[in-house]
C-alpha cells in the first residue's frame, strides 16, 4: 500500500509540473514586448501627430506600417483593446476568443425575417478588440475577390476601384514579396534569394517554440530584408501575408471536394481552402504589418483607449481626436495632417455620427452638433449568411473533439506547428464561376454543444436538430455552409445615444429581400448534389436534413433520394442561417450626395478625415473579405502618402 501511495503521489506531482509548464509556456506565448506602446492617453496631452489612425484592426495595422515608413512623419495608432492572448495564435481555437475581453461581443437587433431559431431572434456579432482586431479571432481564410466584385464597385460610383485598379494590390497579397506597384528600380528586391531559418525566426519572436529545431535550419525561398534606396525610408516590402493552402494529399476531405466538379460539371470551381497561417500560427495583418514596425521611433501605439469623437475646427478640418482612457477622463490629441478611421464596419459609422457627420435628424435627436449632413452614414449595411448542414462520413478524415483534446494533438502542435490545431478545419470552398453563391466545407465532425451555442446563439432544440450526433465526441463528418455571395438585403446602424460606450442598434435585415432566399436555396441544392457525387459516396457521406419543429409542415425529406421543397429550405434559412461575420458598406465609396466618402477615401463635407476599412465597400465581395480589406488599406495608404508629399 505504501508503494501504491508513493506511485500516486509521484504521478500527481508529475501531472502538476507538466500542467504548470504548459501554463507558463501558454503565458509566454501570449506576451508581447512593444517598445512604443502607451497605455495612458494623458501622456500624449501635449503631443501632436501628423497622422492619427483610429483602430488597430486589419486595415489599421497596414496603415500604421505604411505611413510610418517615412521617418519624417509621426503616426499615432489608437486601439480600444490591448494585445491578444496566446489563444489567438492557435488557428483552431480562434472561436474561444469570442465572448471574452478580446471581443466587442455585439448583437443584432431582433431580426424580423430571419434568426427564428436563435435566442431572441438575435445574431451574435463578434468583433476583435485589441491589436489586430477581428483578424485575431477570424477563420483566416484568404480570398481576394473576383473581377466582377470590383466592376460592381465602380458601377456603384467607386471610380478607380475597379478590377484593373485593384489587381496590383491583390496580386501583392497572393504572391507575397513580389512587388507589383511602381517603384524605382533600385527599390525592387530579388525575391529569388533564400532566407535561412535563423534569419526568418528572429530571436524576439515568441512563437518559435512551436517549431521543430530541424525546421529552423532549412532554407526558405523568401524575400530577405533590404533597406530601401529611398534615403531615410524604412523598408517593409518583405512584409505581407503568408498564404497556406490545404494540401489535398494530406486532407481527404479537400481531395474529395476538389474531385466533385468532375461530376458536377465544368461550370463549378471547387478549390482547397487558403489560410493566412504561417508554420501553424495565425499570420494576420498584425503579424505581417504591425509587428515589424514596433521599433520605429516615429510610431506610437496607444492601447486601452477609445476615441470618443473626431474634433474639427471652424473650417470643418479635422484638428484631432478626443480620447477616453481607462479613467473615463477625456484627452484631446491634435493632428497635423489627417485622421484615418479604421474602426471597422460596425464602429466607424458610430464614430462618424458621434463626430457630427451623419443623418441630420438622427444627430439632432441625440443632441449632437452637426458638422455635415450625410444621410448614407450607417446605411447600406450588408453581411453574408451561412446555413450549416451536417454530413456524416465513415472515413477518418475530419476534426473531432476526441482528436482536439488528445495528448498527441497538443504535442504535435507544440513541437511541429502541425496537426488539427494548426488549421481552422475548413477544407475547401466552391461554387459556380460567376460567384453569386457557393459552399464551404467545414471539416468539423463533432462539436461541443455549449461551445457552439455560445458562439452562435442557437436555441437548444435548434442545435440538436442540426447536429444529430452532438453527444458523440468521435463522430466523423463535416458541415456544408451554403451562402449567397451577393446578398440584396441591406440594413442600417443607428445610435442608441450620444456616448461612445453605448452600443448602437445593429440591424442587418437578414433575408429581407426574397432574392437572397432564392440565391441561398441554389447554394443548398449545390451542397446536396455535391454530397451525392461518387467522390463523396466513396467516404460514406450522408446529409442530415434537420427536423425543425417550426418547419415540420414542409419537411424534412423522408429518404435521401427525395429532394426537399423550396418551402422547407426557406424555413430552414429563416430559422437557422448564421452570420458569416462579414459586415461592410456602412460608410461606402460613391458619388457626392449619394455616399459617405469619395474615391480617395476622403469623407465628404469635411477635410483631413478619411475612412479605410470594410465600411467603404460599396457592395460585398464574393467570399471572405479580410484580404480585400488589406488590399484596400494598401491602396489607401498610397493615396494618403501621395497627398501628403
TAKA-V383974 format. One line per field, one symbol per residue. phi: phi as a letter, one per 30 degrees, with the letter a starting at -180 (. if undefined). A space follows every 10 residues. Layout:
phi: ???
//
This chain:
phi: .ddddddddd dddddddddd dddddddddd dbccdcdbcc dddceccbbd bbccjcdedd dddddddddd ddccbcccbd cbdddddddc edcdddddic ddbdhdbdde ddcaidcceh hccdbdbdcl djhddcbdci dcacibeded ddedddjddi bdedddeedd ddddbejcdc ddbdedddcd dcdccddddd cddccddddd cdddddcddb dadddbdddd eicdcbdddk dccccddddc cdddddddde ddcdkddcbc bddbccbbhi bebdddddbd edcedddccc bcchbcddac cbcdcicdcl bcccdddicc bcccbccbcc dbdjdccedd dddddjclde dddddcicdd cadbeddidi dbadcbcdbd bdbccdbcdb ddddcddddd dedddcibjd ddbcidcaba ldddidbabb ccdcdbbded ddddcciddd ddedddbdcd dcdcdclacc ccbcdbdcdb babbddaccd dddddcbdhe idddeddddd ddddddeddd dddeedddci dbdcddcced cddcldedbd dddddddddd deddcbdced ibdaidbddl ddjcbcbcdc idddjbbibb bbadddddad cdldcedddd dddddddddd ddddd
//
